[in-house]
């Protein structure tokens, strides 16, 4: 393991210092735009940078409409609401995900149902989903699909593009269309990733992004709702700004709304960050290629982008032989100043979701025992020399 530590340190030009898992990089107009925002006095949800950042994201991603939010979890919450998910209904997702995915489902009072991930993508598997729906799905006269076991409607399906690697989204949508289940893509980790030349988050009814501090680009916090439906986009913007009817002085709110709008100061940071997004992704892909070649010499599997995909390689992944080897690697690297992390505990193993229905999740269990994330920050040589 000493040679692995040495390689990682040399890759990041850090012979001695602590190496984090994923640090943000501020190398462009961040300070300039933040100063402009502060000088304008518009630092909350009103200001020119919010609209500018939305347009820049829409142009980059290829989504017709985007709505900036305070974080990715709030974006998913609103997307689920606007997709028609109601309390006591069910949402199909994957057990191998960050807890924010299932938390957002729970905010509505709905329950997650878990089906397995695909070995090639680490994301929701369309073939396992079809098997699950064939066994438990029941189409009724109202045109919706219900769970034979619980009697509840399958109100949505939320696949997650794990670590920036796209799921097989066209097959997932094909299956869900057969059962009239809307798809909401959790693309929180996959800004800059493409499946068959289409950006993640733009194939389903909605997609969502995150701009948390550990993502490829950051606004500190921040998220975004993506959709190609104009009416849904208008509703999303309305209810994320407390459902206030526009008026020069009167406060009138026509429904329950949410204070979920991204702030202008966050958006100012985002505008500067997205200007360097292509550069960041190219550097991350180069790092992934170096890792791939290095770990090949060590007999350790490095997880690469799936077929027909271009991944942003948000967090790089190696796959150990078993849980014991994984834990030994995690202990050694963290004790020697190189931050590594296991994948998340499966959602169905968490207390809040332990009673949720699961299909066969053998692939998710396989990854849970073996996956290790290794340092993945953008390497900018000149930046480190200054």
C-alpha positions in Angstrom: 0.0 0.0 0.0 3.0 2.3 0.5 3.5 2.5 -3.3 -0.2 3.5 -3.7 0.3 6.3 -1.2 3.4 7.5 -3.0 1.6 7.5 -6.4 -1.3 9.5 -5.1 1.1 12.0 -3.5 3.1 12.4 -6.6 -0.1 12.8 -8.7 -1.2 15.7 -6.5 2.3 17.2 -6.1 2.0 16.8 -2.3 4.9 14.8 -0.8 3.9 15.5 2.8 0.6 17.4 3.2 -2.8 15.9 3.8 -4.6 15.0 0.6 -8.4 15.5 0.8 -11.0 13.5 -1.2 -12.3 16.4 -3.3 -11.5 20.0 -2.8 -13.0 23.0 -4.7 -10.9 25.0 -7.0 -11.2 28.8 -7.3 -9.0 30.0 -10.1 -11.2 32.3 -12.1 -13.5 35.2 -11.6 -14.9 34.1 -8.2 -13.6 37.1 -6.2 -14.6 39.6 -8.9 -18.1 38.3 -9.2 -18.5 38.1 -5.4 -17.4 41.6 -5.0 -19.8 42.8 -7.7 -22.6 41.0 -5.9 -21.7 42.5 -2.5 -21.4 46.0 -4.1 -24.9 45.6 -5.6 -26.3 44.9 -2.1 -28.4 42.1 -3.7 -27.0 39.0 -1.8 -30.2 37.0 -1.2 -32.5 35.4 -3.7 -33.0 38.6 -5.8 -30.2 39.7 -8.1 -28.8 39.4 -11.6 -26.4 36.5 -10.9 -29.2 34.0 -10.2 -30.7 34.4 -13.7 -27.2 34.6 -15.3 -26.2 31.3 -13.6 -29.4 29.6 -14.6 -28.9 30.6 -18.3 -25.2 29.5 -18.2 -26.3 26.1 -16.8 -29.2 25.7 -19.3 -26.8 26.5 -22.2 -24.1 24.1 -21.0 -26.5 21.2 -20.1 -28.9 21.5 -23.0 -32.0 21.7 -20.7 -34.8 24.0 -21.9 -35.5 25.3 -18.4 -33.6 25.3 -15.1 -34.5 26.7 -11.7 -31.7 27.3 -9.2 -32.3 26.2 -5.6 -30.6 26.3 -2.2 -29.2 22.7 -2.5 -29.7 19.5 -4.4 -32.0 18.0 -1.8 -34.5 20.9 -2.1 -34.4 20.5 -5.9 -35.3 16.8 -5.6 -38.0 17.6 -3.1 -39.7 20.1 -5.5 -39.2 17.8 -8.5 -41.0 14.9 -6.7 -43.9 17.2 -5.6 -44.4 18.5 -9.2 -44.2 15.0 -10.6 -47.3 14.3 -8.5 -45.9 12.2 -5.7 -48.3 12.3 -2.7 -48.1 11.1 0.9 -48.4 7.3 1.4 -47.3 6.6 -2.2 -44.1 4.9 -3.2 -41.0 6.0 -5.1 -38.6 3.5 -6.7 -35.0 4.2 -6.2 -31.7 2.5 -5.6 -30.3 1.4 -2.2 -26.8 2.5 -3.2 -27.1 6.3 -3.0 -26.5 9.2 -0.7 -29.1 9.6 2.0 -30.4 12.9 0.5 -32.2 10.9 -2.3 -34.3 9.0 0.1 -34.7 11.9 2.6 -36.3 14.0 -0.2 -38.8 11.2 -0.9 -39.6 11.1 2.9 -40.2 14.8 3.1 -43.4 14.3 1.1 -44.6 11.4 3.3 -43.9 8.9 0.5 -41.8 5.7 1.0 -38.8 4.6 -1.0 -38.8 1.1 -2.6 -35.4 -0.2 -3.5 -34.3 -2.2 -6.6 -30.8 -3.2 -7.5 -28.0 -1.3 -9.3 -26.2 -2.3 -12.5 -22.7 -3.7 -12.3 -21.5 -1.6 -15.1 -22.9 1.8 -13.9 -23.4 1.5 -10.1 -26.8 3.1 -10.9 -30.3 1.8 -11.0 -30.5 -1.2 -13.3 -33.3 -1.2 -15.9 -33.3 -5.0 -16.1 -33.6 -5.5 -12.4 -36.3 -2.8 -12.4 -38.3 -4.6 -15.1 -38.1 -7.9 -13.1 -39.3 -6.1 -10.0 -42.3 -4.5 -11.7 -43.2 -7.7 -13.4 -43.4 -9.4 -10.0 -44.9 -6.6 -7.9 -46.4 -4.1 -10.4 -50.1 -4.0 -11.2 -51.7 -1.7 -13.8 -55.2 -0.5 -12.7 -58.1 1.1 -14.5 -56.9 4.6 -13.6 -53.8 4.0 -15.8 -51.3 3.9 -12.9 -49.1 1.2 -11.6 -49.6 -0.1 -8.0 -47.6 -2.3 -5.7 -49.4 -5.7 -5.4 -47.7 -6.1 -2.0 -48.7 -2.8 -0.4 -51.5 -1.6 -2.6 -49.7 1.8 -3.0 -49.1 3.6 -6.2 -45.6 3.7 -7.7 -45.6 7.5 -8.1 -42.1 8.0 -9.5 -38.7 6.5 -10.1 -35.4 8.1 -9.1 -32.2 6.7 -10.5 -28.9 8.3 -9.4 -25.9 8.8 -11.6 -23.4 7.4 -9.1 -20.1 9.3 -8.8 -20.9 10.9 -12.1 -21.3 7.7 -14.1 -24.5 7.8 -16.1 -27.2 5.1 -15.7 -28.7 3.4 -18.7 -31.3 6.1 -18.8 -33.0 5.3 -22.1 -33.8 1.7 -20.9 -35.0 2.9 -17.5 -37.4 5.4 -19.1 -38.5 2.7 -21.5 -39.5 0.4 -18.6 -41.1 3.2 -16.6 -43.1 4.4 -19.6 -44.6 0.9 -19.8 -45.9 1.3 -16.3 -46.7 5.0 -16.4 -44.1 6.0 -13.8 -42.4 9.4 -14.2 -38.6 9.4 -14.0 -36.7 12.0 -12.0 -32.9 11.8 -12.5 -30.8 12.4 -9.4 -27.9 14.0 -11.3 -26.4 15.6 -8.2 -23.0 14.2 -8.9 -22.9 14.2 -12.7 -22.6 17.8 -14.0 -20.6 17.4 -17.2 -21.5 13.7 -17.7 -23.3 12.4 -20.9 -25.1 9.3 -21.9 -25.2 8.8 -25.7 -24.2 12.5 -26.1 -27.1 13.7 -24.0 -26.3 15.4 -20.6 -27.5 13.6 -17.5 -30.6 15.0 -16.0 -32.3 15.9 -19.3 -34.0 12.7 -20.3 -36.6 12.3 -17.5 -39.5 14.5 -16.5 -37.0 16.3 -14.2 -33.4 16.1 -13.3 -31.6 17.7 -10.4 -28.0 18.9 -9.7 -26.0 19.7 -6.6 -23.4 22.4 -6.2 -22.2 21.4 -2.8 -18.6 22.3 -1.8 -17.4 18.8 -2.8 -18.9 18.8 -6.3 -17.1 19.4 -9.6 -18.1 23.1 -9.4 -19.6 24.6 -6.3 -21.7 27.5 -5.1 -21.0 26.6 -1.5 -24.4 25.1 -1.3 -26.8 25.2 -4.1 -28.8 22.9 -6.5 -30.8 23.1 -9.6 -34.0 21.7 -11.1 -33.8 20.7 -14.8 -36.8 20.1 -17.1 -37.9 20.5 -20.7 -41.5 21.3 -19.6 -42.2 25.0 -19.5 -45.2 24.8 -17.2 -43.4 22.6 -14.7 -40.5 25.0 -14.8 -42.8 28.0 -14.0 -44.4 26.1 -11.1 -40.9 25.1 -9.8 -39.8 28.7 -9.7 -43.1 29.8 -8.1 -43.1 27.4 -5.2 -39.4 27.7 -4.6 -39.9 31.4 -4.0 -42.6 30.9 -1.3 -45.4 30.8 -3.9 -45.6 34.6 -3.8 -47.7 36.3 -6.4 -45.6 39.1 -8.0 -46.7 42.5 -6.8 -45.0 45.8 -6.1 -46.0 45.9 -2.5 -48.6 43.2 -1.5 -47.7 39.9 0.0 -50.1 37.2 -1.3 -49.1 33.5 -1.5 -51.5 31.3 -3.4 -50.3 27.9 -2.1 -47.8 26.4 0.3 -44.4 27.4 -0.9 -40.8 26.9 0.0 -37.9 29.2 0.7 -35.7 27.2 -1.6 -34.4 29.8 -4.1 -30.6 30.0 -4.6 -29.1 33.2 -3.3 -27.4 35.8 -5.6 -24.1 35.4 -3.7 -24.1 31.7 -4.3 -25.0 32.2 -8.0 -22.1 34.7 -8.4 -19.7 32.0 -7.3 -21.4 29.6 -9.6 -21.0 31.9 -12.6 -17.3 32.0 -12.1 -17.1 28.3 -11.5 -18.9 27.2 -14.6 -16.6 29.2 -16.8 -13.9 26.7 -15.9 -16.1 23.6 -15.9 -14.8 22.1 -19.2 -11.2 22.6 -17.9 -12.0 20.9 -14.6 -13.6 17.9 -16.3 -10.7 17.5 -18.7 -8.3 17.5 -15.8 -10.4 15.0 -13.8 -10.6 12.7 -16.8 -6.8 12.8 -17.2 -6.4 11.9 -13.5 -8.8 9.0 -14.0 -6.8 7.7 -16.9 -3.6 7.9 -14.8 -5.3 6.0 -12.0 -6.6 3.4 -14.4 -3.1 2.7 -15.7 -1.5 2.7 -12.3 -4.0 0.3 -10.6 -3.8 -2.1 -13.5 -0.2 -2.7 -12.4 -1.4 -3.4 -8.9 -4.1 -5.9 -9.9 -6.8 -3.6 -8.4 -9.9 -2.8 -10.4 -10.4 0.9 -11.3 -14.0 1.7 -12.1 -14.3 3.3 -15.6 -17.1 5.0 -17.4 -19.9 2.7 -18.8 -20.4 2.0 -22.4 -21.9 4.9 -24.5 -21.0 7.4 -21.7 -18.7 10.3 -21.0 -18.3 10.5 -17.2 -17.1 13.5 -15.2 -15.3 11.1 -12.8 -16.5 13.2 -9.9 -15.1 10.7 -7.3 -12.7 8.0 -8.6 -13.4 4.5 -7.5 -11.4 1.4 -6.9 -12.9 -2.0 -6.1 -11.3 -4.2 -3.6 -11.6 -8.0 -3.4 -13.6 -8.1 -0.1 -14.7 -6.0 2.9 -11.6 -6.9 4.9 -9.2 -5.7 2.2 -11.3 -2.6 1.8 -11.2 -1.8 5.5 -7.4 -2.4 5.7 -6.9 0.0 2.7 -9.1 2.6 4.3 -7.3 2.4 7.6 -3.9 2.6 6.1 -4.5 5.5 3.7 -6.3 7.7 6.2 -3.6 7.1 8.9 -1.0 8.2 6.3 -2.6 11.5 5.3 -4.5 10.4 2.2 -8.3 10.7 2.5 -10.3 7.7 1.2 -13.9 6.8 1.9 -16.1 3.7 1.5 -19.3 4.0 -0.4 -22.5 4.8 1.6 -24.2 2.3 3.8 -27.1 0.9 1.8 -30.3 2.9 2.4 -32.3 -0.2 3.4 -29.8 -0.7 6.3 -30.4 2.7 7.8 -32.9 2.9 10.7 -35.3 5.3 8.8 -35.6 3.0 5.8 -35.1 -0.5 7.2 -38.8 -1.4 6.8 -38.9 -0.3 3.1 -39.5 -2.9 0.4 -36.4 -4.3 -1.4 -36.0 -6.4 -4.5 -32.9 -8.5 -4.9 -30.0 -6.1 -4.2 -27.0 -8.4 -4.6 -25.1 -5.9 -6.8 -25.6 -3.1 -4.3 -24.3 -5.3 -1.5 -21.3 -6.3 -3.7 -20.3 -2.6 -4.1 -21.0 -1.7 -0.5 -18.4 -4.2 0.7 -15.7 -3.3 -1.9 -15.9 0.3 -3.2 -13.3 2.8 -2.1 -13.3 6.5 -3.2 -9.8 7.9 -3.7 -8.6 11.5 -4.0 -10.3 13.2 -7.0 -9.7 16.9 -6.8 -8.9 18.8 -9.9 -5.1 19.0 -10.3 -3.9 22.4 -11.4 -0.1 22.4 -11.6 0.4 26.2 -11.8 -2.1 26.7 -9.0 -0.1 24.5 -6.6 3.2 26.2 -7.6 1.9 29.7 -6.5 
